């Protein structure tokens, strides 16, 4: 077997395999005899092929035997070539040329992709990463308190007029282009909140000051197109928030001593959440540093596989929202995200090798034990969840990333600019 390996680019190889007929003859004869043993000549017995029968057999079946032998030979010699060359392709090899005839040499061209060679950027000289560190304040605590009150609020019917924040029950009749009600299209007693979502802005203004029994024509954007409705108001409800008293504190946490303690707890939680987001941003910027500063051609097969994975994830999310996912609208974003994600996967794996970072069974078990301690009533469920196939794999990935980021933090500086959350609210 003669091998010729050429580099198409940093990750694509073209392998040419040549095998002489003398080395093929024995295998071909075996395949020839297998065919012959299952052949029944006209007027003869199965496997008894000679004379004119043999001539007829060769005429009718030689092409099929050659094709079958070629398939077997490609698999055999491709595997042997990879072992000899010590190569581990990341995709299925594509046969671009395959020539073989009885009594002739075998010639095969196969293209495949391998993990590309690349050099990591110099990152051990304390690279500075700039992030934004948001500091929680009284407004954040007040908003959190209002959320808690809203969760435990009660609704009561009112005669009206409708105010922003009120809830309404109404019959939503879909209208045609002429403004006539479409038969069978009514949504009976549909429940919405005025001032939120689709029923905010100009649409909300149409409902303000209306009363039970009133009818309102509105145009609502649905699936990127306007839909006209005639809405009849059946009932109006206002939200009654619980008072910030002892009863409310007991409802939230019986251990709370006073409102000051609740506010302190909320402030701490909000700040912890903000710090967690800052840490995520910091880690994402570390990833960006490596992706932007590493000369690396990502293999197309890996990009395509990752893109397909993202598409399937998007489809699941849209199905949960009863919406159809349009791939064409996010195609450019998908391509860019897939390419960068694959680059980071390759870089991350190399970093884990060079820094000797890995996840073992003890790491997994320690994490699960910790989760079970925090949720003592659900120990069995937690253990079962994390030890299932995909969940276990994801946990191992998460733990590996966590270890890697902890290591990389030794070589980077998070220069965080402290800002009020007012700035964060303006962004939203």
C-alpha positions as a Python dict, from the first residue, in 0.01 Angstrom:
ca = {
    (1, 'X'): (0, 0, 0),
    (2, 'X'): (138, 337, -108),
    (3, 'X'): (13, 651, 70),
    (4, 'X'): (29, 1016, -32),
    (5, 'X'): (-101, 1278, 216),
    (6, 'X'): (-156, 1642, 114),
    (7, 'X'): (-266, 1941, 322),
    (8, 'X'): (-558, 2130, 167),
    (9, 'X'): (-566, 2371, 464),
    (10, 'X'): (-487, 2358, 837),
    (11, 'X'): (-757, 2098, 901),
    (12, 'X'): (-843, 1935, 564),
    (13, 'X'): (-634, 1647, 432),
    (14, 'X'): (-639, 1467, 100),
    (15, 'X'): (-521, 1107, 117),
    (16, 'X'): (-434, 908, -195),
    (17, 'X'): (-412, 530, -151),
    (18, 'X'): (-256, 301, -415),
    (19, 'X'): (-266, -77, -381),
    (20, 'X'): (-109, -314, -637),
    (21, 'X'): (-318, -591, -797),
    (22, 'X'): (-86, -857, -653),
    (23, 'X'): (-190, -741, -302),
    (24, 'X'): (-556, -732, -401),
    (25, 'X'): (-579, -1059, -591),
    (26, 'X'): (-645, -1289, -297),
    (27, 'X'): (-922, -1071, -152),
    (28, 'X'): (-1082, -1021, -491),
    (29, 'X'): (-1082, -1396, -562),
    (30, 'X'): (-1251, -1455, -227),
    (31, 'X'): (-1529, -1209, -317),
    (32, 'X'): (-1552, -1360, -668),
    (33, 'X'): (-1595, -1709, -524),
    (34, 'X'): (-1858, -1587, -276),
    (35, 'X'): (-2066, -1456, -564),
    (36, 'X'): (-2007, -1771, -767),
    (37, 'X'): (-2105, -2005, -484),
    (38, 'X'): (-2447, -1835, -462),
    (39, 'X'): (-2503, -1838, -840),
    (40, 'X'): (-2728, -2097, -1005),
    (41, 'X'): (-2652, -2128, -1379),
    (42, 'X'): (-2938, -2193, -1624),
    (43, 'X'): (-3020, -2564, -1613),
    (44, 'X'): (-2746, -2632, -1358),
    (45, 'X'): (-2696, -2651, -984),
    (46, 'X'): (-2613, -2373, -741),
    (47, 'X'): (-2239, -2302, -719),
    (48, 'X'): (-2152, -2534, -1011),
    (49, 'X'): (-2014, -2270, -1250),
    (50, 'X'): (-1769, -2365, -1526),
    (51, 'X'): (-1730, -2361, -1902),
    (52, 'X'): (-1998, -2153, -2078),
    (53, 'X'): (-2171, -2090, -1743),
    (54, 'X'): (-1855, -1926, -1609),
    (55, 'X'): (-1828, -1704, -1918),
    (56, 'X'): (-2193, -1600, -1875),
    (57, 'X'): (-2142, -1547, -1503),
    (58, 'X'): (-1841, -1318, -1558),
    (59, 'X'): (-2028, -1122, -1825),
    (60, 'X'): (-2326, -1057, -1597),
    (61, 'X'): (-2166, -1022, -1253),
    (62, 'X'): (-1807, -894, -1287),
    (63, 'X'): (-1918, -527, -1253),
    (64, 'X'): (-2117, -608, -935),
    (65, 'X'): (-1825, -805, -787),
    (66, 'X'): (-1585, -520, -862),
    (67, 'X'): (-1821, -266, -700),
    (68, 'X'): (-1867, -480, -387),
    (69, 'X'): (-1494, -545, -359),
    (70, 'X'): (-1422, -174, -407),
    (71, 'X'): (-1649, -82, -114),
    (72, 'X'): (-1478, -339, 107),
    (73, 'X'): (-1132, -228, -8),
    (74, 'X'): (-1202, 142, 61),
    (75, 'X'): (-1306, 67, 421),
    (76, 'X'): (-1014, -172, 477),
    (77, 'X'): (-732, 37, 334),
    (78, 'X'): (-864, 370, 465),
    (79, 'X'): (-866, 234, 822),
    (80, 'X'): (-519, 84, 778),
    (81, 'X'): (-387, 413, 632),
    (82, 'X'): (-521, 618, 926),
    (83, 'X'): (-356, 380, 1174),
    (84, 'X'): (-27, 393, 985),
    (85, 'X'): (-33, 773, 960),
    (86, 'X'): (-161, 811, 1320),
    (87, 'X'): (-449, 1032, 1213),
    (88, 'X'): (-787, 1073, 1384),
    (89, 'X'): (-1042, 1241, 1152),
    (90, 'X'): (-1321, 1448, 1307),
    (91, 'X'): (-1562, 1375, 1022),
    (92, 'X'): (-1650, 1093, 786),
    (93, 'X'): (-1406, 1078, 499),
    (94, 'X'): (-1538, 1179, 155),
    (95, 'X'): (-1427, 957, -133),
    (96, 'X'): (-1352, 1185, -429),
    (97, 'X'): (-1201, 919, -656),
    (98, 'X'): (-1214, 539, -655),
    (99, 'X'): (-1080, 338, -949),
    (100, 'X'): (-1066, -40, -963),
    (101, 'X'): (-1103, -313, -1226),
    (102, 'X'): (-1023, -682, -1209),
    (103, 'X'): (-649, -741, -1268),
    (104, 'X'): (-577, -368, -1212),
    (105, 'X'): (-435, -162, -923),
    (106, 'X'): (-661, 16, -675),
    (107, 'X'): (-651, 396, -650),
    (108, 'X'): (-853, 593, -396),
    (109, 'X'): (-866, 965, -307),
    (110, 'X'): (-1030, 1052, 28),
    (111, 'X'): (-1070, 1397, 183),
    (112, 'X'): (-1126, 1435, 556),
    (113, 'X'): (-1089, 1684, 838),
    (114, 'X'): (-871, 1665, 1148),
    (115, 'X'): (-834, 1883, 1454),
    (116, 'X'): (-644, 2187, 1326),
    (117, 'X'): (-304, 2283, 1459),
    (118, 'X'): (-290, 2628, 1612),
    (119, 'X'): (-91, 2833, 1862),
    (120, 'X'): (-252, 2981, 2170),
    (121, 'X'): (-199, 3354, 2228),
    (122, 'X'): (26, 3468, 2512),
    (123, 'X'): (-221, 3495, 2799),
    (124, 'X'): (-3, 3449, 3106),
    (125, 'X'): (107, 3812, 3134),
    (126, 'X'): (-200, 3938, 3321),
    (127, 'X'): (-430, 4048, 3041),
    (128, 'X'): (-677, 4318, 3158),
    (129, 'X'): (-1047, 4261, 3087),
    (130, 'X'): (-1286, 4556, 3130),
    (131, 'X'): (-1634, 4485, 3267),
    (132, 'X'): (-1922, 4672, 3431),
    (133, 'X'): (-1996, 4600, 3799),
    (134, 'X'): (-2345, 4712, 3894),
    (135, 'X'): (-2417, 4811, 4255),
    (136, 'X'): (-2768, 4744, 4385),
    (137, 'X'): (-2956, 5025, 4559),
    (138, 'X'): (-3287, 5120, 4720),
    (139, 'X'): (-3474, 5124, 4387),
    (140, 'X'): (-3378, 4759, 4327),
    (141, 'X'): (-3502, 4664, 4674),
    (142, 'X'): (-3829, 4855, 4623),
    (143, 'X'): (-3884, 4678, 4290),
    (144, 'X'): (-3812, 4340, 4451),
    (145, 'X'): (-4055, 4418, 4733),
    (146, 'X'): (-4321, 4514, 4477),
    (147, 'X'): (-4261, 4184, 4294),
    (148, 'X'): (-4314, 3994, 4619),
    (149, 'X'): (-4631, 4190, 4689),
    (150, 'X'): (-4754, 4127, 4333),
    (151, 'X'): (-4698, 3752, 4367),
    (152, 'X'): (-4920, 3749, 4676),
    (153, 'X'): (-5172, 4002, 4549),
    (154, 'X'): (-5544, 3939, 4512),
    (155, 'X'): (-5776, 4060, 4238),
    (156, 'X'): (-6117, 4209, 4299),
    (157, 'X'): (-6383, 4315, 4051),
    (158, 'X'): (-6449, 4686, 3992),
    (159, 'X'): (-6708, 4867, 3784),
    (160, 'X'): (-6446, 5083, 3618),
    (161, 'X'): (-6336, 5294, 3451),
    (162, 'X'): (-6035, 5093, 3337),
    (163, 'X'): (-5698, 5213, 3463),
    (164, 'X'): (-5346, 5109, 3361),
    (165, 'X'): (-5258, 4795, 3555),
    (166, 'X'): (-5619, 4668, 3565),
    (167, 'X'): (-5708, 4324, 3437),
    (168, 'X'): (-5997, 4271, 3198),
    (169, 'X'): (-6206, 3977, 3086),
    (170, 'X'): (-6332, 4034, 2733),
    (171, 'X'): (-6475, 3866, 2424),
    (172, 'X'): (-6220, 3911, 2144),
    (173, 'X'): (-6396, 3897, 1805),
    (174, 'X'): (-6162, 3882, 1504),
    (175, 'X'): (-6258, 4118, 1220),
    (176, 'X'): (-6216, 4078, 845),
    (177, 'X'): (-6080, 4348, 611),
    (178, 'X'): (-6424, 4516, 597),
    (179, 'X'): (-6452, 4529, 975),
    (180, 'X'): (-6707, 4249, 1002),
    (181, 'X'): (-6685, 3982, 1274),
    (182, 'X'): (-6550, 3651, 1144),
    (183, 'X'): (-6784, 3368, 1247),
    (184, 'X'): (-6635, 3122, 1493),
    (185, 'X'): (-6330, 3341, 1567),
    (186, 'X'): (-6431, 3474, 1908),
    (187, 'X'): (-6206, 3428, 2214),
    (188, 'X'): (-6461, 3415, 2497),
    (189, 'X'): (-6374, 3592, 2822),
    (190, 'X'): (-6005, 3630, 2733),
    (191, 'X'): (-5795, 3759, 3026),
    (192, 'X'): (-5535, 4037, 2974),
    (193, 'X'): (-5355, 4304, 3177),
    (194, 'X'): (-5381, 4660, 3049),
    (195, 'X'): (-5043, 4832, 3030),
    (196, 'X'): (-4830, 4521, 2971),
    (197, 'X'): (-4705, 4332, 2665),
    (198, 'X'): (-4927, 4366, 2357),
    (199, 'X'): (-5170, 4574, 2562),
    (200, 'X'): (-4934, 4860, 2638),
    (201, 'X'): (-4870, 5195, 2466),
    (202, 'X'): (-5133, 5311, 2216),
    (203, 'X'): (-5340, 4993, 2253),
    (204, 'X'): (-5362, 5048, 2631),
    (205, 'X'): (-5488, 5405, 2571),
    (206, 'X'): (-5788, 5266, 2380),
    (207, 'X'): (-5896, 5075, 2694),
    (208, 'X'): (-5828, 5345, 2956),
    (209, 'X'): (-6150, 5491, 3104),
    (210, 'X'): (-6369, 5229, 2934),
    (211, 'X'): (-6635, 5041, 3136),
    (212, 'X'): (-6805, 4701, 3149),
    (213, 'X'): (-7016, 4653, 2836),
    (214, 'X'): (-6808, 4888, 2619),
    (215, 'X'): (-6674, 4768, 2284),
    (216, 'X'): (-6330, 4866, 2155),
    (217, 'X'): (-6174, 4815, 1812),
    (218, 'X'): (-5801, 4741, 1833),
    (219, 'X'): (-5524, 4638, 1595),
    (220, 'X'): (-5287, 4383, 1753),
    (221, 'X'): (-4958, 4264, 1603),
    (222, 'X'): (-4960, 3884, 1576),
    (223, 'X'): (-4695, 3678, 1398),
    (224, 'X'): (-4547, 3997, 1243),
    (225, 'X'): (-4881, 4106, 1093),
    (226, 'X'): (-5167, 4323, 1224),
    (227, 'X'): (-5495, 4159, 1327),
    (228, 'X'): (-5811, 4362, 1400),
    (229, 'X'): (-6038, 4274, 1693),
    (230, 'X'): (-6363, 4401, 1839),
    (231, 'X'): (-6330, 4360, 2216),
    (232, 'X'): (-6637, 4359, 2443),
    (233, 'X'): (-6552, 4425, 2811),
    (234, 'X'): (-6716, 4165, 3037),
    (235, 'X'): (-6540, 4233, 3367),
    (236, 'X'): (-6271, 4457, 3517),
    (237, 'X'): (-6043, 4364, 3805),
    (238, 'X'): (-5792, 4563, 4005),
    (239, 'X'): (-5497, 4418, 4188),
    (240, 'X'): (-5491, 4458, 4567),
    (241, 'X'): (-5138, 4439, 4704),
    (242, 'X'): (-5082, 4303, 5056),
    (243, 'X'): (-4960, 4551, 5315),
    (244, 'X'): (-4597, 4540, 5429),
    (245, 'X'): (-4688, 4421, 5777),
    (246, 'X'): (-4614, 4128, 6010),
    (247, 'X'): (-4859, 3899, 5829),
    (248, 'X'): (-4682, 3966, 5500),
    (249, 'X'): (-4340, 3894, 5653),
    (250, 'X'): (-4465, 3559, 5787),
    (251, 'X'): (-4597, 3479, 5442),
    (252, 'X'): (-4254, 3538, 5288),
    (253, 'X'): (-4043, 3375, 5563),
    (254, 'X'): (-4162, 3296, 5919),
    (255, 'X'): (-3805, 3353, 6044),
    (256, 'X'): (-3804, 3720, 5938),
    (257, 'X'): (-3794, 3962, 6234),
    (258, 'X'): (-3889, 4285, 6060),
    (259, 'X'): (-3912, 4467, 5726),
    (260, 'X'): (-3554, 4594, 5760),
    (261, 'X'): (-3424, 4236, 5765),
    (262, 'X'): (-3628, 4147, 5455),
    (263, 'X'): (-3489, 4448, 5270),
    (264, 'X'): (-3135, 4356, 5377),
    (265, 'X'): (-3186, 3998, 5249),
    (266, 'X'): (-3325, 4124, 4920),
    (267, 'X'): (-3034, 4366, 4874),
    (268, 'X'): (-2784, 4085, 4936),
    (269, 'X'): (-2958, 3851, 4691),
    (270, 'X'): (-2983, 4119, 4421),
    (271, 'X'): (-2616, 4208, 4460),
    (272, 'X'): (-2515, 3840, 4445),
    (273, 'X'): (-2715, 3802, 4122),
    (274, 'X'): (-2548, 4111, 3976),
    (275, 'X'): (-2203, 3982, 4076),
    (276, 'X'): (-2284, 3647, 3912),
    (277, 'X'): (-2377, 3827, 3588),
    (278, 'X'): (-2055, 4030, 3608),
    (279, 'X'): (-1857, 3707, 3648),
    (280, 'X'): (-2035, 3562, 3340),
    (281, 'X'): (-1950, 3874, 3141),
    (282, 'X'): (-1589, 3850, 3259),
    (283, 'X'): (-1566, 3486, 3149),
    (284, 'X'): (-1734, 3562, 2814),
    (285, 'X'): (-1475, 3834, 2749),
    (286, 'X'): (-1195, 3589, 2831),
    (287, 'X'): (-1346, 3358, 2567),
    (288, 'X'): (-1361, 3652, 2324),
    (289, 'X'): (-992, 3725, 2392),
    (290, 'X'): (-889, 3373, 2294),
    (291, 'X'): (-1120, 3355, 1990),
    (292, 'X'): (-1008, 3699, 1863),
    (293, 'X'): (-637, 3639, 1923),
    (294, 'X'): (-600, 3280, 1801),
    (295, 'X'): (-529, 3218, 1432),
    (296, 'X'): (-754, 2920, 1377),
    (297, 'X'): (-958, 2784, 1088),
    (298, 'X'): (-1255, 2601, 1229),
    (299, 'X'): (-1339, 2275, 1042),
    (300, 'X'): (-1654, 2312, 832),
    (301, 'X'): (-1796, 1979, 951),
    (302, 'X'): (-1778, 2093, 1314),
    (303, 'X'): (-1937, 2428, 1230),
    (304, 'X'): (-2221, 2259, 1040),
    (305, 'X'): (-2282, 2012, 1324),
    (306, 'X'): (-2290, 2291, 1583),
    (307, 'X'): (-2518, 2502, 1365),
    (308, 'X'): (-2760, 2208, 1331),
    (309, 'X'): (-2751, 2168, 1709),
    (310, 'X'): (-2840, 2537, 1758),
    (311, 'X'): (-3123, 2511, 1504),
    (312, 'X'): (-3275, 2214, 1688),
    (313, 'X'): (-3249, 2402, 2021),
    (314, 'X'): (-3420, 2707, 1869),
    (315, 'X'): (-3695, 2487, 1725),
    (316, 'X'): (-3762, 2336, 2070),
    (317, 'X'): (-3784, 2682, 2228),
    (318, 'X'): (-4019, 2812, 1958),
    (319, 'X'): (-4238, 2501, 1982),
    (320, 'X'): (-4277, 2563, 2355),
    (321, 'X'): (-4406, 2912, 2266),
    (322, 'X'): (-4628, 2768, 1988),
    (323, 'X'): (-4430, 2965, 1730),
    (324, 'X'): (-4259, 2860, 1408),
    (325, 'X'): (-3882, 2910, 1388),
    (326, 'X'): (-3766, 3086, 1071),
    (327, 'X'): (-3402, 2989, 1015),
    (328, 'X'): (-3353, 3241, 732),
    (329, 'X'): (-3403, 3537, 969),
    (330, 'X'): (-3111, 3439, 1191),
    (331, 'X'): (-2891, 3260, 937),
    (332, 'X'): (-2599, 3508, 957),
    (333, 'X'): (-2609, 3509, 1337),
    (334, 'X'): (-2621, 3129, 1347),
    (335, 'X'): (-2320, 3102, 1115),
    (336, 'X'): (-2113, 3348, 1318),
    (337, 'X'): (-2211, 3200, 1655),
    (338, 'X'): (-2143, 2846, 1532),
    (339, 'X'): (-1799, 2934, 1398),
    (340, 'X'): (-1696, 3118, 1717),
    (341, 'X'): (-1837, 2842, 1940),
    (342, 'X'): (-1642, 2574, 1753),
    (343, 'X'): (-1324, 2783, 1774),
    (344, 'X'): (-1371, 2817, 2150),
    (345, 'X'): (-1436, 2441, 2190),
    (346, 'X'): (-1106, 2365, 2015),
    (347, 'X'): (-922, 2632, 2216),
    (348, 'X'): (-1084, 2518, 2541),
    (349, 'X'): (-984, 2156, 2483),
    (350, 'X'): (-624, 2263, 2414),
    (351, 'X'): (-621, 2480, 2727),
    (352, 'X'): (-749, 2189, 2936),
    (353, 'X'): (-468, 1972, 2797),
    (354, 'X'): (-191, 2227, 2854),
    (355, 'X'): (-316, 2327, 3200),
    (356, 'X'): (-398, 1965, 3294),
    (357, 'X'): (-761, 2034, 3376),
    (358, 'X'): (-1009, 1748, 3384),
    (359, 'X'): (-1328, 1631, 3555),
    (360, 'X'): (-1336, 1298, 3736),
    (361, 'X'): (-1608, 1093, 3905),
    (362, 'X'): (-1525, 1251, 4243),
    (363, 'X'): (-1598, 1600, 4105),
    (364, 'X'): (-1936, 1481, 3978),
    (365, 'X'): (-2026, 1303, 4301),
    (366, 'X'): (-1917, 1600, 4516),
    (367, 'X'): (-2140, 1832, 4316),
    (368, 'X'): (-2440, 1597, 4342),
    (369, 'X'): (-2382, 1551, 4718),
    (370, 'X'): (-2375, 1929, 4761),
    (371, 'X'): (-2703, 1968, 4574),
    (372, 'X'): (-2865, 1695, 4783),
    (373, 'X'): (-2755, 1869, 5106),
    (374, 'X'): (-2921, 2189, 4986),
    (375, 'X'): (-3242, 2006, 4890),
    (376, 'X'): (-3276, 1726, 5147),
    (377, 'X'): (-3636, 1646, 5050),
    (378, 'X'): (-3544, 1565, 4690),
    (379, 'X'): (-3225, 1360, 4723),
    (380, 'X'): (-3339, 1069, 4504),
    (381, 'X'): (-3477, 1296, 4232),
    (382, 'X'): (-3157, 1507, 4223),
    (383, 'X'): (-2928, 1204, 4201),
    (384, 'X'): (-3139, 1043, 3928),
    (385, 'X'): (-3152, 1370, 3729),
    (386, 'X'): (-2777, 1434, 3726),
    (387, 'X'): (-2680, 1074, 3650),
    (388, 'X'): (-2898, 1048, 3336),
    (389, 'X'): (-2710, 1043, 3003),
    (390, 'X'): (-2741, 1397, 2863),
    (391, 'X'): (-2770, 1560, 3207),
    (392, 'X'): (-2454, 1387, 3329),
    (393, 'X'): (-2265, 1494, 3016),
    (394, 'X'): (-2383, 1855, 3058),
    (395, 'X'): (-2282, 1852, 3425),
    (396, 'X'): (-1934, 1729, 3332),
    (397, 'X'): (-1910, 2007, 3071),
    (398, 'X'): (-2020, 2269, 3325),
    (399, 'X'): (-1773, 2147, 3586),
    (400, 'X'): (-1492, 2142, 3329),
    (401, 'X'): (-1572, 2501, 3226),
    (402, 'X'): (-1585, 2607, 3591),
    (403, 'X'): (-1242, 2458, 3661),
    (404, 'X'): (-1097, 2616, 3347),
    (405, 'X'): (-1232, 2963, 3426),
    (406, 'X'): (-1097, 2940, 3781),
    (407, 'X'): (-755, 2859, 3636),
    (408, 'X'): (-770, 3131, 3369),
    (409, 'X'): (-863, 3393, 3630),
    (410, 'X'): (-504, 3357, 3755),
    (411, 'X'): (-381, 3508, 3427),
    (412, 'X'): (-643, 3780, 3369),
    (413, 'X'): (-742, 4095, 3557),
    (414, 'X'): (-1110, 4185, 3583),
    (415, 'X'): (-1107, 4566, 3580),
    (416, 'X'): (-1466, 4631, 3681),
    (417, 'X'): (-1611, 4980, 3652),
    (418, 'X'): (-1867, 5023, 3931),
    (419, 'X'): (-2200, 5171, 3820),
    (420, 'X'): (-2546, 5221, 3961),
    (421, 'X'): (-2819, 4986, 3841),
    (422, 'X'): (-2992, 5299, 3706),
    (423, 'X'): (-2754, 5268, 3412),
    (424, 'X'): (-2860, 4905, 3368),
    (425, 'X'): (-3229, 5001, 3371),
    (426, 'X'): (-3171, 5264, 3100),
    (427, 'X'): (-3017, 4995, 2875),
    (428, 'X'): (-3335, 4791, 2904),
}
